[in-house]
Amino acid sequence: MTRPIVKPIRPEFSSGPCAKRPNWSLDVLKDSCLGRSHRHPLAKNKLRKAIELTKNILEIPEDYLVGIVPGSDTGAIEMAMWNLLGPLHVNILAWDSFGQDWANDINTQLKLKNIDILKAEYGKLPDLPNREYDGDIVFNWNGTTAGVCMPNLNWLNSQRNGITICDATSAAFAMNIDWKKIDVGTFSWQKCLGGEAGHGMLVLSPKAVGRLNSYNPTWPLPKLFQLKKNGKVNTEIFVGATINTPSLLCVEDYLDTLIWSKEIGGLAELIKRSKGNLDIIKEWVSNSHWASFLCDDEKNLSSTSICLKLVDPIVLKLPLEIKNELEKKITNLLESENVAYDVGSYRSAPPGLRIWGGPTVESDDIKKLLPWLDWAYETAIKEIKVN
């Protein structure tokens, strides 16, 4: 195949940390509160503004709390599980590596006995709890390593006694999330808006706040996980007083992406941009002889972490180690040409590619990428066949 000429302007297609917003530059950080205490009103106002803009853009209900917590999305969801789980039976949905991580932690760290892990292989959704189920639920909205997302929450009865904990890290700002059906939502800055790592967001419904105020886990909570003060929810966390010291440089960067999101049209435009990127890849996949979506049901396709599997009949006959070698050759070719960085499949996922299609990625760059994927595949498969 002839080597393409035109390259993506931005080759950052990593699924985390993700591409910065279009036209981003270091200049957006010039007003950072560097060298200042995060407790000072100037810094605290920036933290409060980040919380308020997040809540506004994501259209989170007014009576929900939103706070900045340490440890990225992992810290946020672990904080939720360690504080809230225990009094009721728990259903855990796991269809990618991170969902399995949360299931393992609930099982082996919290050592809860009243749990069921509803698991599915890469590319599928597990069986969902029925509406009569009355316990707690933990799930990922989007399986970042599988390219499979929750299409809706029609299966969920929000009036049950249990609470719903949702890891929404690669869905927030790119997918329609029904926050009224979620009691705890978590995500990080470095996913859909391309912010910097290390900070998580924790969203709590009134029901979740009620659970926190009335329930005390039997296990000790480290300082970084402590959401209560004097036996009740520490509301200061949700107006800009963080548990530990945040990076004010990262806060400034996050504020910039939030302001950009608002200026381009808010949540509707962010979702539209991500869906547009998926539609471009859908058309390409429909004509490809070697690549298909890892997700086996189109209505569950992720528009952010777009995962592809190898389906060329020649490749399907190869042993796994050769398929892994082929993937590595493809990704090395793309990186050496400065066309696409970090697009290999997740380490525990089937061999293939994973292309970030979130709202900070320009559709023109997706279009320019696709001929290079074909070129890299054809080049790599020839080397494999020769060897």
Number of C-alpha atoms within 10 A of each C-alpha: 11 10 11 15 8 12 20 19 14 19 21 23 25 19 27 21 18 24 26 22 19 13 6 13 10 7 7 13 18 11 10 17 19 14 7 12 14 22 14 11 13 12 21 19 16 19 26 20 17 25 20 16 16 23 18 16 18 18 15 19 13 10 9 19 21 27 27 27 29 22 18 22 27 21 21 27 26 18 22 24 18 21 22 23 24 21 15 17 18 24 22 26 25 25 27 26 18 18 23 20 13 23 23 15 15 23 16 11 12 16 12 16 12 13 19 14 18 18 19 15 12 22 26 22 23 16 10 13 17 10 13 10 16 19 18 21 24 24 23 27 26 29 31 29 25 31 28 32 27 18 16 13 14 10 11 18 17 17 10 14 13 22 25 24 27 23 27 25 27 32 26 25 27 28 27 15 21 13 19 11 18 21 21 29 26 29 26 32 27 25 31 33 29 23 26 22 18 18 24 22 25 25 24 24 24 13 17 22 18 13 18 21 17 12 15 16 14 10 10 11 13 9 9 15 19 16 21 16 11 6 12 14 18 15 16 14 19 23 19 25 23 19 18 12 12 18 17 21 15 19 23 24 25 23 21 18 23 21 15 16 23 16 10 11 11 18 21 16 17 24 20 16 21 25 20 19 24 24 15 16 22 17 10 15 16 11 10 13 12 18 21 22 26 26 22 15 12 11 12 18 26 31 30 31 30 28 32 25 20 22 17 13 10 11 17 12 11 11 9 13 10 14 20 18 14 24 24 19 20 25 24 19 21 22 16 10 14 15 22 26 19 20 25 24 24 19 10 11 20 20 24 25 27 27 26 32 31 35 30 24 26 20 22 14 20 25 16 17 24 18 19 25 20 20 17 23 23 15 18 21 19 11 12 14 9 7 6
